[in-house]
Amino acid sequence: MRTIGLCLLVAGAIGCASSTELEDKSRVHSLRADAAASARDYQVAAREQEKARELHAKAVNKAYKEGRTIDVTVPADVPATPTP
């Protein structure tokens, strides 16, 4: 019984993403939303933007729990990539 509990605890710790990883995923979804909007696929853009907001909120909460409040950037603070 103790072995099963220990395995579950280790598996849970390994599966948890840090706030930085969540913020990176949020940034990817934000970029996908921008690409979909530029292709005029507004439904996909809205879904990707919602996912980006959700992941950013999780990253902020996780950063506070980790004690790193300064490290999380707001998506509006991230400069947009220049388009050719």
N, C-alpha and C positions, 0 to 999 in steps of 0.2 A: 504494500500500500504506500509506503514511504517512497519507493522507487517511482511509482506512477506520479505521485505528487511532485517529486523533484523534476521528473521529465516534463511535466506540464509547465512548471515554473520556468525551466530553462527554455522551452519552446516559446513561451510567451515573451520572455525577455529578448530572445533573438528576433522575433517577429515584429517588435515595436520599432517604428521609424522615429528618428530624431526630428527635432523641429526644423533643422536644416534640410533634411531629406524631404519633409513635407512641403517646405517652402519652395524647393527646387521643382517638385511635382506641380505645385501651384503655378509656378512660372511657366512650365511647359504647357499646361492647360490654357493659360492666358495667351501664350503665343499661338496655340492652335485656334483659339477663339478669334484672334486678330486675322489669322490666315483665312479662316472660314468667312469672316465678315468681308474681307477684301475680295473673296470669290462670290460674294452675295449669297452665301448659304447661311441665312440668319438663324435658322433653327439650330443648326449645329453650333454656331457661334454662341448662342444663348446657353446651350447645354454645357459647352466647354467653359464659358465664363462662370456659370453657376458652380461647376466643379472646382474651378480655380478659387472662387470665394470660399467654398466649403473647406478646401485644403488649407487655405491661408488662415482661416479661423482656427482650425485644428493646430496649425503650426504656432500661432500666437499662444494658444492655451498650453501647448506642450513646452514652449520656451519659458513661460512663466513658471511652470512646474520644474523645469530644469534650472531656473534661476538666471536665465539669460534673456533679459528683456530688451537689451539694446540691439541684439543680433538680428532680430526679425525686421525685415523691411516691408513696408506697405507696397503693394503692387504699383500704386501710382508713383512711388518714388523710384521705381526701376526705370531707367531710361529705355525708350523704345529703340529697337534696332533699326538702323537706317535702311531704307529700301533702295535698291539700285535703280 
